[in-house]
Amino acid sequence: MLSKNIKRIIVVYFGIITSTLIWNVNQNIFGNPFWPCFILSTTTFLIIYTPFEIYFSFRDLWFDRWIQFHLEDLNIKKVKINVDNGKKKKTRALTAFLITLNNENYIKSKNTVIVVCHGFSDKKETLQFYYLPLAMQGFTILAYDARGTGESRRVGRRNQFYKRIEDYKTVIKWIKERDDLKNKKICSVGFSIGALTILCGGFPNIQIEKLIAISSISDYKQNLPKFNPIILLRYFFKGVKLFPTDEENEKLSPLIVMNKIKQTQPDEEWKILSKRVLLIHCRNDKIIKLRNFEENSNLLNISEQNKLILRKGGHTNKKDELALVGISLRFLNS
């Protein structure tokens, strides 16, 4: 069966042949000047090629979707977590799922709450494929919508990355103040911007026992994908700060945040802190390049057991779901 890229090449080939034919007809038979020939041939190519991309885009969205599902063995409660939205000192609430298994023995054996932080364009439901299997193992899951997304969209804007870090710290504080959660161990999982959030906001907090950072950036200013025109336009229209100041960059760069801590810790203490981190990245991630993983990994100097490079899957780890859950369970249970 032909791959999508082979099909794309075939469509491009026929598009070029057809547009060249249109150019020759207009120039040699009708005697049109350059620009009408160029416009007609380019339009012809786009008419042939564009439906192909539209079809496969929608097809991929359909086949790669994760529909919401509910397991009878799980209790899923919706909770509100008050955070400062920065407007006249008013507080608004993040919306979260608090998920537990209907088996007290399993829950007591794990005695752990896992905070799940989603990516830029996701919401809490997007990552069900990942955290519901963890809940079935007895882990208590707290998956929340970040400000500007999902049911927390009125709390703020999704481009307020530093406030997302502050919100995360508030979530951890909320857990430590709840009678049913305060005695549990705390772990965190973050995807993309969520990974930035837990590393910048959670690594300095020794109350967080384990951190799983998936597709994380290292240095925000250096590695933000400014040279991909599609991503650049998307970030621009979403108000993402593409050129932060040095002060802002220090707050948004896991590499800088962790390195500052390293400079103040003895070697043995640093080893203990760095062992808390599991890094996962795809080799073909076009948004957050693999060098981000390498920079974070080299700084932490973590063992092979604490890192995983997936060959394919891109930034969203497509079709790597079983591997993500498997390696995460091994790390959480270690």
N, C-alpha and C positions, 0 to 999 in steps of 0.2 A: 504494500500500500504506500502511495506517495506521501511524503511528509508535507507539512504546511509550507515549509520553505521552498521545496521543489515545485509545489503548485504555484507559489508566488513567482518563482523564476519563469515558469511557463507563461503565466498571465502577463508578466512584464514583457517577455519576448514577443508575444502576439500583439500586445499593446504598442510596442515600438514599431513592429512591422506595419501595423494598420495605420498608425499616425504618420509614418514615413510615406505610405501610399497616398494618404490624404494630402500631405505636403506636395508630393510630385504632381498629383492631379490638379491641385490649385495653382501651382506655379507654372507647369508646362502646358496644361490644357486651357486653363482659364486666365493665365497670365497675371495672377494676383501678386502684389508686392510682398515683401518679407513678413511684415507684422500680421496681416490677415492669415497668411500661411502658418505662421507660428502659433497664433491663437487657435486656429481650427485644428491643427495637428495635436496641440497640447490638450485641448478640450476632448478630442477623440481618445487620447491616451487615458485621461482621467475618467471618462465614461466607461472604459473597459476595466480599469484597475480599481476604482473606488468601490464598486459593489462587492468585489472580492474581499477587501479589507473590512467593509461593513458587515458582511455575512459572517466572516470568521470571528470578528469581535463579539458579535451577539452570540455566536455559537459557543465561544469560549466562556462567556458569562453564564450561559445556560448549563453547560456540562460541568463547569468547575464550581457551580454554586453550592453553598451549604445551606440547606433549608433548616428552619428552626424545628427542633424536636424536643420532646419531653419524655424523660424516663420515670416510670412509676416509682422506682426505688429512691428517687431524689426529691428532696424538699427544696423548692426554689422560692425564696422570698425577695420581694423588692424592698430595698431600704434607701433612705435618704441620708446623705452626708453633707452637712453644712460647710461651705467654704466661703471665703471672702471674694466677692467678684470685683472689688476695687472701685465701685461706684457709690460715693457718699457713705462708705463704710457699711453698706448693706450686705447681707449674707444671702446666698442662694444655695441650693442643694444639688449635689451630684446624685444621679440615680444609679443604683448598683443592684446586682443580683447577689444574694447571699445563699449559697448552695451547700446543702449537707446531705449525707447519705442516711437512709432509714436503717441504720445499724450502728448503735451506740458503741459496740465493741470495736468496730473498724475505726470510728471517729476517735475513740480514746487511744487506740494503738498508734495513730498518726499524730494526733494532738497538734495539728499544724493548719494554719490558715494561709492560703496562697492568694496574693493580690495580683490580679491580671490587668495589665495596661496595654491597650490596643494601639494600633498605628494611626497615622494621620487621617486616612479616609475610612477607617473602620468604626465600628461601635461594639458594644459589649457582646451582642448576639453573634457577631462575625466569628468569634473565636470559640464557639461552642464545641467544634470538632476537637479542640485541644483540651479545654478545661473540664468537660463533662466526663471523659475517661479518668481524669485525675480525681474528680469527685467520687466516682464509682470505686476508687481505691481507698476512700475514707478521708481524703483531704477536704477541708472546708475551703470553698472557693468564694472569693470576693472579686467579682468582675464588674467594673464600673465604666460608665460613659464619661470620657474626658470632656472638659468644658468645650462648648461649641459643637458637640456631636450628639447624636441620638437623643435620649431623653434629658441630656444635660446641655442642650444647645443654647438655652437661655442664660446659662451661667456666665458665659463669656464667648470669646472667639477661639476657634480651633488653632489659630496661628499664634496664640499666646503660650509659647513653649515654656518660658520660664515660670509662668503662673501654673502650668500643668505640673511642673516639678513641685511647686509649693502646695498644690492641691494633693499631690501624692503624699507629701509629708503629713498633711492634715488627715488623710485616710489612715495612715499608720497610727497617728495619735488617736483617731476615733476607735481603732481596733483595741488599743491598749486601755481605753476607758470603758469598753463594754464588758459587763460581767461575764457574758458567755464566751468571750473571745480573748480576754486580757491574759489568760494563763497559757494560751497556745503559742507555739513557735510561729514566727512569721517568715514566710518566703515570698518572693516576688518573681513574676515573669513579665517581660516586656517585649513587644514587637516593634521594630523600627523606631519611631519617635517614642513609643512606649519603653523601648530598651534604653534610649537616651534618658528618659525620665527616671527609671529605676536605678540606673548607674549614677546619675548626678544627684538624685535625691535619696537613694537608698544605700549606696556603698559607704558613705560616711557614718551611717547609723548601725552600730554594732548590735542593735536589737533585731535586725533582720539577718536571719541565719543563712539564707541562700538566695542567690540572684541568678536568674536565667535570662540572658540578653540575646535576643534573636534579631539578626540583621541590624546591628547597632552601628551608628556612626562613631567616629573617634574624635576628631577635631572638627567641630561644626563649620567653622569659617573656611577651612581648607578643603573639606570634602563634600560640602553641600553641592548637589549636582547642578551647577549653573550652566554647563555646556550642553545639556540635553534640552533642545528647544521646547519639546512637548512638556517636560517636567518644569522647565523654567517658566513657561507661560502659566501653567497650572498653579505653581507656587505664587507667581506674581499676582494673579487674580484672586487668590485666597489670602493675600496679604502677608505671606511668609517673608520674614526679614532675610534678604539674600546677602546683605553686606553688614553684619553686626559690628559694633565697636569691639575693641579688645576686651573691655570689661564685660560686655554681654557674652562674648564668645567664651570667656572663662567659665561662665555659669552654665553654658549650654554644651560644653565639650567634656564628655566622660574622661577622655585622655588627660585633660588638664586637671579636672577635679580629682581623679585618682592619683595623679602624679604629685599633687600638692600634699595629699595624705601620705604618700610614700616617703616624701622628704622629711616628714616629722616622726616616722615610725622606725624602731629598731628592726633589723632584718627578720627576726623570728616573729614579731608581731605582724609585719607586713605579709609574711607567708600565710599566717592564719586568716588575715583579712582577704587576701587574694584567692584562697582556696574556696571561698564562699561563692565564687562566680563560675558559671558555665556559659561559654560563648558558642553561638551557633551561627553559621553564615553559609550562603550559597556561593559557589565559585563563579557562577554566571549572573550574579546580582548586578544589574546595570544601573541601579539607582544609588545604592550605597555599596561602593566597590569593595572587593575583598581586602584591599590594603587597610581599610578601617578595622577589620577583624584582626589583621596581622599586627597593627599598631597597638590595639588594646591588649592582645594576647602577649606581645613582647613586653609591654609594661608590667602586666600582672605576673608574667613568667609562670603561667599555670601549666599543669601536666597535661598529657594527651587525654587523660580521663575527663578533663574539664573543658574540652573544646571539640567541636565537630564541624568539619567542612563538607557540605553537601555538593555533589557534582552539578546537579541541575535543580531548577525550581525557581530561580530568579529571586526577586526581592520578597515575594509573597510565599516562598517555599511551596509552590504548587506541586502537588502529588508527593510531598515529603511528610505528610501528616503523621503516618505511622512512625517514621523515624523520629520526628519531633517528640511525640508522646513517649516513645520508648526510651530515648536518651534522657528525657526529663525525669521520668520515673526512676531510672537508675541513679541519677544524680540526687534526687530528693530522698531516696531511700538509703543512700550511702551514709 
